[in-house]
């Protein structure tokens, strides 16, 4: 079963190890959104129509979409992106929005 992970759904996870990991990632997400908001960016708006148009344009131009469409690259993928996809013993931290 695949569910969206959030504060309301985490209680559905019965496996203690998986629950621990899920809690860790919820905490990472909370810290990430707090940092984004602290630099003055609004992340609560719905830009789905605009995003869909931009994604279609990028695909048409040959961009590669990975991680269920969450990662996009053209011509070259950074070593950090490759390492991060494994997710083994790693955490991602927000430093800037520039890769």
C-alpha positions as CSV (number, residue, x, y, z in Angstrom):
1,X,0.0,0.0,0.0
2,X,1.4,3.4,-1.0
3,X,0.1,6.4,1.0
4,X,1.1,10.0,1.2
5,X,3.4,10.5,4.2
6,X,2.2,13.2,6.5
7,X,1.3,13.8,10.1
8,X,-2.2,12.4,9.6
9,X,-1.2,9.1,7.8
10,X,2.0,8.2,9.7
11,X,0.0,6.3,12.3
12,X,-1.0,3.8,9.6
13,X,2.6,2.5,9.6
14,X,2.8,-0.5,11.9
15,X,6.4,-1.6,11.2
16,X,8.6,0.0,13.9
17,X,11.6,0.4,11.7
18,X,9.7,1.8,8.8
19,X,7.8,4.1,11.2
20,X,11.2,5.4,12.5
21,X,12.4,6.2,9.0
22,X,9.1,7.8,8.1
23,X,9.3,10.0,11.2
24,X,12.8,11.0,10.3
25,X,11.7,12.1,6.8
26,X,8.7,14.0,8.2
27,X,11.1,15.8,10.4
28,X,13.4,16.6,7.5
29,X,10.4,17.8,5.5
30,X,9.2,20.0,8.3
31,X,12.7,21.6,8.7
32,X,13.0,22.0,5.0
33,X,9.6,23.9,4.7
34,X,10.5,26.0,7.7
35,X,13.8,27.0,6.0
36,X,12.0,27.8,2.8
37,X,9.5,30.0,4.5
38,X,12.3,31.7,6.5
39,X,13.8,32.9,3.3
40,X,10.5,34.4,2.2
41,X,9.3,31.8,-0.3
42,X,5.6,30.8,-0.3
43,X,5.2,27.0,-0.9
44,X,1.5,26.7,-0.3
45,X,0.3,27.9,-3.7
46,X,-1.1,25.6,-6.4
47,X,0.9,26.0,-9.5
48,X,-0.1,22.6,-11.0
49,X,-1.4,24.0,-14.4
50,X,1.7,26.1,-14.9
51,X,4.0,23.3,-13.8
52,X,2.3,20.8,-16.2
53,X,2.9,23.2,-19.1
54,X,6.5,23.8,-18.2
55,X,7.1,20.0,-17.7
56,X,5.5,19.2,-21.1
57,X,7.8,21.9,-22.7
58,X,10.9,20.4,-21.0
59,X,10.0,16.9,-22.1
60,X,9.5,18.1,-25.6
61,X,13.0,19.6,-25.5
62,X,14.6,16.3,-24.3
63,X,14.8,16.8,-20.5
64,X,15.0,13.6,-18.5
65,X,12.5,13.2,-15.6
66,X,13.5,10.9,-12.7
67,X,12.2,10.1,-9.2
68,X,8.5,10.1,-10.3
69,X,9.0,13.5,-12.0
70,X,10.6,15.2,-9.0
71,X,14.1,15.4,-10.5
72,X,14.8,16.8,-14.0
73,X,18.1,17.1,-15.8
74,X,19.4,17.8,-19.3
75,X,22.6,16.4,-20.8
76,X,24.3,15.8,-17.5
77,X,23.3,14.5,-14.0
78,X,25.4,15.5,-11.1
79,X,27.2,12.9,-9.0
80,X,25.4,14.2,-6.0
81,X,22.0,13.5,-7.6
82,X,23.1,9.9,-8.4
83,X,24.3,9.4,-4.9
84,X,21.2,10.9,-3.4
85,X,18.9,8.5,-5.4
86,X,20.2,5.6,-3.4
87,X,18.9,7.1,-0.1
88,X,21.1,4.7,2.0
89,X,22.2,6.5,5.1
90,X,21.8,9.9,3.6
91,X,19.9,13.1,4.4
92,X,19.3,16.0,2.1
93,X,19.7,19.5,3.4
94,X,18.4,22.8,1.9
95,X,21.3,25.2,1.2
96,X,19.9,27.0,-1.8
97,X,17.6,26.4,-4.7
98,X,20.5,26.4,-7.1
99,X,21.8,22.9,-7.9
